[in-house]
Amino acid sequence: MFVNRIFEIKSLEKLYKQNQAQLVIIYGKRRVGKTELIKKFITGKKGIYFLSDKTDINKQAIQLAHQLRELTGIKLFDLVRDWYSLAETIQEKIKEKIVIAVDEFPYLVEANKATSSIFQKVWDEYLSKTNIFLILSGSSISMMESETLAYKSPLFGRRTAQFQIKPMDFASSWEFYTDLEFPKFVEYYSILGGTPAYLNKFSTKVSLWENIKEEILIKEKYLNREVEFLLKEEFRSPAVYQLILQSISEGATKLSEITAKLEMKSTNLFTYLKTLEQLQFIEREIPITEKNPRKSKKGLYKISDNFVKFWFKYVFPNKSDIEIGSFSKTKMFINSDFTIYLGSIYEEICKELIRNMIPSMRIGRWWNNNTEIDIVGINDQDKEILFGEVKWSNKQVGTDIYLDLKSKADGIIWQDENRTERYCLCSKSGFTKDMIRLAKVENVMLIEGNKLV
């Protein structure tokens, strides 16, 4: 099932219309939808999709040549013996526009460290002079960046475009389960996140627990080991990175807390954290009002992806029981605080909703040593600030929550004398009549589930 990716498809189509050679880099984590995007783009065009592996790279050039022979009928492709002769034949014999998508380019690099240099020469001497649309794609973010995008890469400066494919947002993810009501899909999304391959796994015909058990806990299912494979794909020695993610999952979100938990020097730990952040396993969050975010000492770390977050919170701590097919402890563990977990996910969903409703605002959180506010939005140009509270419970939100939010807002120092204040409440279960009346008087934005009241 292909969902969304409208921006990427439109951008690729725009490049395709240009009368010149294109070298496009597409990368992102496993199962995020790169292959489906490429195949969707190729549909209706003359093109081939080639999945690389870790065998001899010249043999793979011959395999690709055979595909081109079948596509074009050009017999000279039968004489190809390496990437150079393949590119030379393309330059000499193919005058029309053809898409050539080489997926999992990092596998070629693993098979031969000179691959990027070979592709540089192939591009410079042959393919750049054609009308070929060449796509290099890969799942290892670190390797794709170092081998195709980095300044020291032989391919640096050759690409005509690059796309980092990220997990889909909440609204796009919901398209996989349009028959589910908002609260139910939040449960799915809190576990599977926005990765298309994961979203395809759950069934609406069974309970949430049955989905978790059948698709995540059973050790033969790929989701059971998916996080470990993601880490191994990026890191040769993933053990330390796994320990860091485990620590964050257990509530150690400050640099000092993670340092203490792992008994590691902060200077060494910071390097690992920076790498995890660059590869989008974690995010460093700072209070939205901080003037110099990079230098702020108030940073808190959190796991970026919902599935990775769920796996470390509920699966990893119970691995021993899960390995022998005993799931009762895991079920009890999930039932004990899943509502609290959902609350943190709903908070992120509300931030997304407000960003879409008020695109002029920077949306984040705010906290100090004594208090925190779930959502704070800032419009620097208009000196406008929004304060939001998020509640995921079966109880309607009343005026007490709103008045408490107003009290907490007084503690935020930002454009104090000149600012315009706005307020927003997000609730799974709606609002009391008194709160609805007060909201009309004081112009408070009310969001029930995902809809404005």
Secondary structure, DSSP 8 states (H G I E B T S, - for coil): -----HHHHHHHHHHHTSSS-EEEEEE-STTSSHHHHHHHHHTTSSEEEEE--SS-HHHHHHHHHHHHHHHH--GGGGG--SHHHHHHHHHHH--S--EEEEE-HHHHHHH-TTHHHHHHHHHHHTGGGS--EEEEEES-HHHHIIIIISTTSTTTTT-SEEEE-----HHHHHGGGTTS-HHHHHHHHHHHTT-HHHHTT--TTS-HHHHHIIIIISTTSHHHHHHHHHHHHH-SS-HHHHHHHHHHHTT--SHHHHHHHHT--HHHHHHHHHHHHHTTSEEEE--TT-S-GGG-S--EEEE--HHHHHIIIIIGGGHHHHHTT--HHHHHHHHHHHHHHHHHHHHHHHHHHHHHH-TTSEEEEEE-SS-EEEEEEEETTTTEEEEEEEE-SSS-B-HHHHHHHHHHHTT--SSTTT-EEEEEEEESS-B-HHHHHHHHHHT-EEEETTEE-
